[in-house]
Amino acid sequence: MTTIDPVQSIGPVRPSSPFPFETDTPAKTDETFAQMLQRAVGTTNDMMTHADEMAFKLALGEVEDIHQVMIAIEKASIAMSLTLEIRDRAVEAFNTLMRTAV
């Protein structure tokens, strides 16, 4: 004969509400646009620094695989192009807002 496991509590049942309750864990705050942009620029800078280090090591003969150096350089180039494109679009959006008549 098999035994039946006891039913586990699922916690208090409460009505649906858009407002948080005292027992709710606080929600993690989302990243702001400025923080996201700062992180992206930092990542681009890290990629550029890594590509420069790889190219320097290649010039010294410390790197055996030139493919890894070329991949690092291309990643840095693409990241920089994307960063510049985002900057250009942000400046264009700002200028459009400034030209808007109120």
C-alpha positions as CSV (number, residue, x, y, z in Angstrom):
1,M,0.0,0.0,0.0
2,T,1.4,3.4,-0.9
3,T,1.4,6.4,1.4
4,I,0.1,9.7,0.4
5,D,2.4,12.7,1.0
6,P,0.8,15.5,3.0
7,V,-0.3,18.6,1.1
8,Q,2.2,21.4,1.2
9,S,0.9,24.9,1.9
10,I,1.0,27.3,-1.1
11,G,1.0,30.4,1.1
12,P,-1.8,32.9,1.8
13,V,-4.4,33.5,-0.9
14,R,-5.0,37.1,-1.6
15,P,-7.0,39.1,-4.1
16,S,-5.5,40.3,-7.3
17,S,-4.1,43.8,-7.0
18,P,-1.7,46.0,-9.0
19,F,-0.2,47.3,-5.8
20,P,2.5,45.4,-3.9
21,F,1.7,43.8,-0.5
22,E,3.9,44.1,2.6
23,T,4.9,40.5,2.3
24,D,6.1,40.8,-1.3
25,T,9.8,40.8,-2.0
26,P,10.8,44.2,-3.5
27,A,11.2,44.1,-7.2
28,K,14.6,44.5,-8.7
29,T,14.9,48.0,-10.2
30,D,15.5,48.0,-13.9
31,E,18.6,49.4,-15.4
32,T,18.3,53.1,-16.5
33,F,19.1,54.1,-20.0
34,A,22.2,56.0,-18.8
35,Q,23.4,52.9,-16.9
36,M,22.8,50.7,-20.0
37,L,24.7,53.2,-22.2
38,Q,27.6,53.5,-19.8
39,R,27.9,49.7,-19.6
40,A,27.8,49.4,-23.4
41,V,30.5,52.0,-23.9
42,G,32.6,50.3,-21.2
43,T,32.2,47.0,-23.0
44,T,33.3,48.6,-26.3
45,N,36.3,50.1,-24.6
46,D,37.2,46.7,-23.2
47,M,37.0,45.2,-26.6
48,M,39.2,47.9,-28.1
49,T,41.8,47.5,-25.4
50,H,41.8,43.7,-25.8
51,A,42.3,44.1,-29.6
52,D,45.2,46.5,-29.1
53,E,46.8,44.1,-26.7
54,M,46.4,41.2,-29.1
55,A,47.9,43.2,-32.0
56,F,50.8,44.2,-29.8
57,K,51.4,40.6,-28.8
58,L,51.3,39.6,-32.5
59,A,53.9,42.2,-33.3
60,L,56.1,40.8,-30.6
61,G,55.6,37.3,-31.9
62,E,53.9,36.1,-28.7
63,V,50.7,35.0,-30.5
64,E,50.7,31.9,-32.7
65,D,47.2,32.1,-34.0
66,I,46.7,35.2,-36.1
67,H,43.0,34.3,-36.5
68,Q,42.3,35.1,-32.9
69,V,43.9,38.5,-33.3
70,M,41.9,39.2,-36.4
71,I,38.7,38.1,-34.7
72,A,39.4,40.4,-31.7
73,I,40.1,43.3,-34.0
74,E,36.9,42.8,-36.0
75,K,34.8,42.5,-32.9
76,A,36.2,45.7,-31.6
77,S,35.6,47.4,-35.0
78,I,32.0,46.2,-35.1
79,A,31.4,47.3,-31.5
80,M,32.8,50.8,-32.3
81,S,30.7,51.1,-35.4
82,L,27.6,50.2,-33.5
83,T,28.5,52.7,-30.7
84,L,29.0,55.5,-33.2
85,E,25.7,54.7,-35.0
86,I,23.8,54.8,-31.6
87,R,25.5,58.1,-30.8
88,D,24.5,59.5,-34.2
89,R,20.9,58.4,-33.9
90,A,20.7,59.8,-30.3
91,V,22.0,63.2,-31.5
92,E,19.6,63.1,-34.5
93,A,16.6,62.4,-32.2
94,F,17.7,65.2,-29.8
95,N,17.9,67.7,-32.7
96,T,14.5,66.6,-34.0
97,L,13.0,67.2,-30.5
98,M,14.7,70.6,-30.3
99,R,13.2,71.6,-33.7
100,T,9.7,70.6,-32.6
101,A,7.4,73.5,-32.0
102,V,5.5,73.6,-28.8
